[in-house]
Amino acid sequence: MSTCVHCDEAATYPYFQTEDVAKLRPFCCVGCMTVFQVLHSKGLSAYYDIKNNRPSFKRRSPVENKKQEYTFLDGQDFQKEYVQHYAEGRRSMDFYLEGIHCLACLWLIEKLPEFVEGVVNSKLDLERSCATITVSENGLFSKAAIELNELGYRPHPMRDRAESSAMALEEERSSLKRIGIAGAAAGNIMIYAIAIYAGAPAEVAVFFNALTVAFAVPVLTFSAWPFYQSAYTSLRNRRLSIDFPISVALILGGVMGILNLRHGQHENYFDSLCALVFLLLLSRYFLRKIQENGLRPGDMSFLHQSETVVKKNSSGEFTEAHIRSLVAGDIVRISPDEFFPADGIILEGSSRVNLSLLTGESSPVKLETGDAIYSGTQNLDGDIIVRTTLCGSESRLGSILRQVETGWASRSRISDFSANAGTFFTIAVTLLSLILFFLRYPTDGFEGALIQAITLLIVTCPCALALSVPLTFHRSLSLAAKNGIIIKNEVALEKLNSAENIFFDKTGTLTVGHPQVENFECLRSDGATVEDAVYSLELKSRHPVAVALKEFLRPRHVRLLEVSAREEIPGHGIKGMIDGNMYEINRDGVFRNCSLVATFHVRDLPRPESTKVLRELMNNHYKVSVLSGDCQENVDRLATDLRLGPSFTTRALLRPEEKVSAIPRNHSVMIGDGANDSLAMQQASVGIAVSGSMEVSLRAADIYLVQPGIEGVAQVMTLAKETMKVIHRNLVLSVLYNITSVGLVFSGHIHPLVAAIIMPVSSLTVLLSSFWGTKQLRTLWKS
Amino acid sequence: MEILIILLPLALALGGLFVWAFWWAVGKGQYDDLETPGQRILLEDNQRTVQHKKD
């Protein structure tokens, strides 16, 4: 099988560039071929040399070409929000680019100033797929955008240096600084601490001790600040988080060290404490990084829905505008395949509309002039003109989005596990310290007893656990991300582990989401000719049945035949002359000269892997049910198709609110794709959005599957189970270590040197345990 | 042990220098994008110019 020259996808039924037969190259689609030609005509063929010699680090998909003018980019109002100004009238705008995947992309994008007039600088951030384009005083952003679009990187303007992103950058930098300071101090302290442990002469030891205090102060104040902050917030919310015992240990350790220095004793725990602050910060930083990576817009399909609308301007012409500029009363034109940007009323034209993402209904609905349309539904086959009535957050979709956002904010994102573990540790350790204090008070006096109690608090600080939890999650999250499962929050894994009920949406989740052909049956011997005729006849039609037929026939190596007198009869079918025969396709089948030659059925079929995944889940003792907004008949049919037996329950005709009430708040998982599932996803303890979901579902979901299909669901359930196994094992190890150290303190054997050995050893054990994983995790890692 | 009088300040100064350098680099945004600059350097010099098409 050949692969596409441009995108490296398998080109099963390749298109060939036919101009020059000697240089025949396979392409997977017209989009990729167009880009190839554009690159050649601009003298940028070196793109392919670079691409083929360097590994790409992101999977890319074929280019979808769609002509756009991007004139709105040059509008004054638009630029006010999106543009940054520099000296000499230079301006820059940030674009998110679809399809960035390798070094050659970098090369190409940064070449932009050389072949686009007016562009003075172009800089790409590969990780974020974000390009900063700078134009000269007279340069136009639209020109650059058109060029980028032509090259196959569909650009999406991003609001430049929005306050939030500047803040995020500042936070990122300051956390790096905290880590750096902690690391440097921990390393330096180690040198002096070892000298002290090794028995440095008293006068040197005092000096070294003072030095360790000097190093520790910035670590315990500046670097450890996030721990204090989070301990304080959780206390204010009347909770004990794992950061609380850590903060207590750090503060008491610091105070004790300084007191000891004043008394001329050189005993302190600064070496252990600084190393721990460093490791804790580092592990949390990694965990946050992997979460941020998953949430990058590049992995979110909602951006792939265009942000451009064609709007009638004041002079009565239709021009492109950004979706944000839309207000109620605007007249917009919606082409086939586009999503409606706002609620409105059809002024002109009629079309079939796909409502499945908003209502769950699987069959397209025919809408005429005067009918109401809703944002978030998709226009399928006709050009229509719409007067908008409700835009943005006022539209029906917008109001669901608002509900999702308020719900999301109020929803607890705190890990039950680390909160519980924190509470457990804190209470146990405080009690033990009090007991120790009162035990020793009669013999060692107030100060002696106090120092021993503090020592206990420090050495039992649950650092090992606090370290291993984020690292274990980090590993699982990056493993999931590699397999196309984006997990927004590690708490989702914990909740998945305790899930009992799994609810699926039907349309678009268990089924493909658009009509497909089943049982295409030729009644005559010349089947191939009939197939060719059907394909040729439907070639230009956008009717959902036509689209399904073409998708079905294309892999069968159909030939294109000459069609004359082609006529599409709305609501009935299509007919035309081919090779002197009159062909007609309608709901009853394919007719040649009025006699039936082929029959076919079209409906929304279940995904090929649905049965397998559901059966696997049911074998693992989950209760699996379907909640659908579609009619009873279609839902029953799905149940029959899946052949899962009576324990598989289904419910049909559910409105979004009814889906919510069908889902218990705890131990439940909801998997869906549309706006009608989003509230249910939020209600469930974990929401999973499948590939191709709407923006609103993505916001409501905790987990997002990038790869089409639902196979990720079974994978992520296993991953959650195994991850929690590792974390529980670490908890046991951590408790064992703490019991040992409590024993040592009570028997009076503890000494900073013992702590300096025991604390890193315990951390190392849990770290190794995290990396060792479980047998199943290791197989997952390898694959 | 007298050697400590020289070695200690030296060690501290070196350490301080590195911390300062790190602080400066983070503040300057050197760590904002860890992926692209590393890739960019792989581009060959001769690929850095476009072979302009003759109009």
Chai-1 contact restraints between the chains, C-beta under 6 A:
chainA,res_idxA,chainB,res_idxB,connection_type,confidence,min_distance_angstrom,max_distance_angstrom,comment,restraint_id
A,G43,B,V50,contact,1.0,0.0,6.0,A-B,restraint_1
A,G43,B,Q51,contact,1.0,0.0,6.0,A-B,restraint_2
A,G43,B,K53,contact,1.0,0.0,6.0,A-B,restraint_3
A,A46,B,Q47,contact,1.0,0.0,6.0,A-B,restraint_4
A,L103,B,Q39,contact,1.0,0.0,6.0,A-B,restraint_5
A,L106,B,Q39,contact,1.0,0.0,6.0,A-B,restraint_6
A,W107,B,L43,contact,1.0,0.0,6.0,A-B,restraint_7
A,K111,B,V50,contact,1.0,0.0,6.0,A-B,restraint_8
A,E114,B,V50,contact,1.0,0.0,6.0,A-B,restraint_9
A,D125,B,D33,contact,1.0,0.0,6.0,A-B,restraint_10
A,D125,B,T36,contact,1.0,0.0,6.0,A-B,restraint_11
A,L126,B,E35,contact,1.0,0.0,6.0,A-B,restraint_12
A,L126,B,T36,contact,1.0,0.0,6.0,A-B,restraint_13
A,E127,B,E35,contact,1.0,0.0,6.0,A-B,restraint_14
A,R173,B,V26,contact,1.0,0.0,6.0,A-B,restraint_15
A,L176,B,V26,contact,1.0,0.0,6.0,A-B,restraint_16
A,L176,B,Y31,contact,1.0,0.0,6.0,A-B,restraint_17
A,K177,B,V26,contact,1.0,0.0,6.0,A-B,restraint_18
A,G180,B,F22,contact,1.0,0.0,6.0,A-B,restraint_19
A,A184,B,V19,contact,1.0,0.0,6.0,A-B,restraint_20
A,N188,B,G15,contact,1.0,0.0,6.0,A-B,restraint_21
